[in-house]
Amino acid sequence: MYKPAQHPPTKRYISLADLLQGESGTIVAIHERHHGKGHDCHTGLANRLKALGFVPGRTVKIERREKWGGPLQVCIGTTAIILRSSEAGVIEVMPS
């Protein structure tokens, strides 16, 4: 009997800046360029984000968002960090 091939479900990754208040996700990558908005993430920023704990596998949660693309309050474990939207845009997450 013929069985069609089953493909694993496609995982949808988005930027941390696209999560809504109260949502969380698992960090997948930090990109040196935020595609789509033209913001450059210099290596120094990528290293700084990693030093702050933004590393693949960690879960992050958006605690608070300011209006009009303002800063985000993000929690990693018990640590709260404020990020610009452009900085959050270079962090790729898989929504939980």
N, C-alpha and C positions, 0 to 999 in steps of 0.2 A: 504494500500500500504506500502511495506517495505521501510524504510529509514535507510541507514547505519548510525551508530553513528558518530557524528562529534566531532573530538578531537580538542582542541585548538592548534594553531600552536606552534611548539616547539621553545622555545627561546634559542638562542645560546649565551652562555656566554663565554667570552675570558678574558685573562689577559690584564691589561692596557699596558703591555710591547708589546703586539701583535698588538695594534692599529698602523696605519701608520700616518705619519706626516699629519696634517690637519683634521684627523678623531676625532670624539668625541664619548663618551659613558656615560651611567649612571652607577654609582658605585652600585654593588650588594652586595659585601662582601669583607672583608679583611681576608685572610687566614693566619693561623700561619705556614703553610708549603706550599711552592710553588711546586705543584705537577709537576713532569716531569723533573725538572732540579735540584732537590736536594738541593735547597737553603732553609735554615731555616729562618723563620721570628719569632724572639723572641717576647714575649709579649710586651717588651719595644718598639720595632719597630712598632708593630701594634698600640699601644697606641699613639706613636708619630705621626704616619700617621693620626690617628683619630683627634688628637689635631690640626694638620695642615689643617683639613677640609675634609679629605678623609673619608666620611661617606656615608652609603647607601642612595641612592636617589639623591646625588649630581651629576651634569654633569661635566665631565672633558674633556679637549681637548688637543691633542698632538700638541704643537706649533712647536717644533723642535726636531729632533732626530740626534744623532751623529752616525757616521759609526761604524761598527764592534761591535755593542752591547754596545756602550757608553751611556752616560747619556741622559735623556729625559727632555725636558722642557715642563711641564704640566701646564695648566691653569685651575683653579677652580674659577669661577666667574671672578673677576678682579685680582686675585692673581696668579703670576707665581712662580712655584716651580720646582727646578731641582731634579730629582730622578735618582738613579742608576737603570739599567735594572732589577737587582735582586730585588730591592725594589718595582718597578712597577709590577713585576711578581706576587706578592702576592695579588694584588688588582684585583678583578674580576669585569668586566664591561659587560653591554649589549650594543653593538654598536648601535649608532643612525643611 
